[in-house]
Amino acid sequence: MSHLTCLTLFVVFSLLSISSWAQRGVFLESNTFLTQAFPQTPEPKTLWLTKDTRPIAEAISGHSLPLRTRYYQQGQRTAWILEEIGKELPITLGIVVEHEQVIALRVLEYREVRGGEVRYDFFTQQFVGAQLTDKERELSKSIDGIAGATLSVRALKKTARLALYLHQQALTASAPKP
């Protein structure tokens, strides 16, 4: 193999490697996400999943969940920092819910090699206004996919559904008792 061919292959593989690493990264720090979600960041709260709520939450997520989840709340607005596996690695998401609908969904950290397009506003804006349907606990809006990012798209949809469900449970738990 000639020196020029070796150099060309090296450059091509280097560019491919760089483009795959460009998908990964921390795109928004948790503190910045919370600052954007609330005028003044509230103290974190803990939502405990009960014997009644845990099976529903796990059915939405498709896997077992911890007994408790941290969230932030001011009035009817909650913010959730959740992780879901894309293809092989976790995607960290920040989701803000108010009045039973998603008002913001942001990819905080993306670790996969492919599918990082889900972090862009053109994609995440589709979730704004989405609610849970009563029957199937599905999103009320259709979310367009991205070629080559199917598993990441599924992860974001699943996590949005989970945040909406957890929001309902948090508001129920914090409602004044009669």
N, C-alpha and C positions, 0 to 999 in steps of 0.2 A: 504494500500500500504506500502510495507516495506521501510525502510530507504535507502537500497541499490537501490531499484527501483526509488525512488524519486531522489536520487543523480545521477543515470544514466540518467534519463530524463532531469534533470537540465543541465548536461554536454552536452547532445545531442542538446538541444535547444540553449544553449550558443554557441556551435560551429556553428550551422546554422545561428544564429544571427550575429556572427563575420564574417562568409563568405559572408553574404549579405552586410554588411558594408564595406567589402574589395572591393566591386565593386565601391563604391563611393569615390570621393576625387578630389582634385586639383592635376593634374598630370604634369602640366606645367603652370607656371605663364605667363601672357600676355606679360610682358616685356622680358622674356626669349625667348618666341616664336618670338617676333619681332627682337630680337638680332640675332637669328638663321636665320631669313628670309632676313636680310639686313646687309651689312657690317657696316653701320651707320644708326640707326633708323631715318627715315624721320619724319617730323611733320605730325600729322594726317590731313586728308582731309575729306571733307563731300561730299557725293553724294546725290543729291536730286532726288527723284523719281518724274517724271512728269506725266501728264495725259496720256502720251503715254507709258511710261516705267513701271509705277506702276501696271497696270493690268497684264502685262506679268510677272513681278516679283512675284506678288501675286498668279498667276496661278501656277508658279513653286513651291512656298512655300506652297500653299494650304490654306493660311490664310492671313489676312490683315497684312500689314507691316507699320512701321513708314515712314513718309515722307522723312526722311534722314537717311543715314547710314554712319558711320565713317569707314575710311579705310586708308591705308598707301601705298604710291607709290614712287618708284624710277625707272625712265625710263619706261620700259614695264612691270615691276613687281609690282603687287599689293598684299597686305596682308589684310585679312578680319578676324575679330573676330566676329563670329555670334553665335546666340543661336537658337536651335530648340528643340521642345518637343520630347522626346522619347516616352515613354508610358504615363507618367504623369508629368514628371519634365524636366526642360531644360538641354540640353547638350551644353556646350560651346565649340566651335570649332575654331581653327585657320587654315585658308586656304590660301596658297600662290599660285598665278596664274601668269604665265609668258608665253608670246607667245601663248595665247589662250588655255593653258592647265594647269591643276593642277600640281604643282611641289612639293607640300607638303600639307598634311592634318593631323592635330594633334588634339586629344581630349585634351582640356585644363582642363575642369572640367566635371565630370560625377556625376550625382546626383541620378540616378535610383538605385533600389535595384538589378535588374537583367540586363543582357546584357552588362555589362562592358567590355566584351572581345573586343568590337569595338575599344577600346583605344590602343590595341596592334599593333605594326608595321606590323605583319603578315596580319592584316586586312587593315590598313590605306594605306599600300604600293600599294594596288590594285588601288587606285585613281590616282596615279602618271601617268601622260601622258593622263589622261582623258580630253576630250574636249566636247563641246556641239555640238550635231548634228544640222544641219541647220533647218530641218523641225519641229521636235517635241521638240526641246530643251531638249533632253535626253542626258545621258552620252554616249560617243562613245565607252566606255568599259563596259563589263559585270562585275558586282561586285558580288562576291559570298557572300551568306548570312551566318549567324551563327545561329545554332539552339538555340532557347530560347532568341534570341536578334533581332527578326524580326523588331520590331518597332524602335529600335535604329539604325539598318542598314538602314532602310528607311529614318530616320532623317538625317543620314550622307550623303546619296545619294542626298536627296533633297537639303541639304545645299551646297554640292559641286556644284550642278547645279546652285543654286542661286548665289554663288560666281563667277562662270564662266560668268553668265549673267551680274552681277554687274561690273565685270572686263571690259567687252565689253563697258558698258555704261560709266565707268570711263575714259577709254582711249579715247572714242569719245568726252567726255566732256572736257578732257585736251588737245585734239589735237589743234594745232594752227589753227586759223581761217584764211581763204584766204582773 
